[in-house]
Amino acid sequence: MYIGKVVSTVVATVKHPTFDGHKLLLVEMQGVDGPPDLRSLSKYDICVDTVQAGVGDTVLVMDEGSGAKQILGQKAEPGQGAVRAVIVGIVDNVQID
């Protein structure tokens, strides 16, 4: 799991039926102190949105395939589609002491 920032939407005119009815969002992984250093290579995921997140939102991402399939109510069977990253929450605040 990680905290990320939604930077864009992803539009696909043809996609696997697994993704029907789900919004796809491009999420940039965030470090503890905010965005990664601009000199480093940022990490992005295309995530299935389950919480109605939008561009600019800070989100909690489940980036493990088996857990993602469970959240979407899918069985781990062939032909079910390849879901790896799912947005599971919108983050209001992070406090580190």
N, C-alpha and C positions, 0 to 999 in steps of 0.2 A: 504494500500500500504506500501511496505517497500523496503529498499535497501538490496541486498544480494550478495553473491559471489557464482558463479557456481563452484561446487566442483567435479562433476562427471556427466557422462551421464547415462541414464537409458535405458536398452534394454529389450523389451518385445516382445516375439515371437508371442503371442496371445494377442490382445487388442481390446477394443471396437472400432467400426468404427469411432467414434468421433475423435480418435487420429490418424487415418490413415493420412499419409503425414506430421505429426508433430513430431518434435524431442522432447524427454522428457529429462529434465535436473534436477539434484539434486542441490538445492540451499540452502545455509546456510544463515540465517538471520544475518545481521551485525548491530552492535551498532553504535552510533554516532562516537565513537572513534576507530572503526575497529571491529575485531572479538570479540565475547563475551569472558569473562573471562573463561579460560580453566577449572576452578573449577566448573563453572555452566553448566547446561545442555543446549547444543546448540539446536536451533530449525531449522529443515530442512523441505523443501517442495519439492515435485516432481512437476515441472512446465512444462507447454506446452510452447515451444519456438516459438515466432512469429517474432523475430528480428535477427535470425542467430547468437545467442550468443554462446560462447564456454567456455570450462573449463578455469577458471582463470579470466573470465570477471566479473566485478561488474555490477549488473543489477538492474532494477526497476521492482518489482513484484506486480501485481494486485492480491491480495489474497482474493477476494470476488466473490463467485460463479456467481451471476447475471451479474456482470461487465465482468467476464471472458467469459461467454457465449456470451455476446454482442460483445466482441472483436473477437471471433471466428465466429461470424455471425450465432449463433444458437438461436433457440427459446426455451423458458422455457417450454418445453413439456416433458411428460414422454417418456423414451426411447432415449433421446438425449445424454445420457452419463453424467457422473459426473465430470465436470471440475471446479476446485476451484482456481487454481493458474496459472497465465499466465505471462510470461516475456514480458513486453511491451516496454522496452528500455534498452540500454547499457549506463551506467553512465561513463562519462569521468572524472568528477571532482565534489567534494562536498566541499563547502566552508561555514563554520559557523563562523559568527562574534560574 
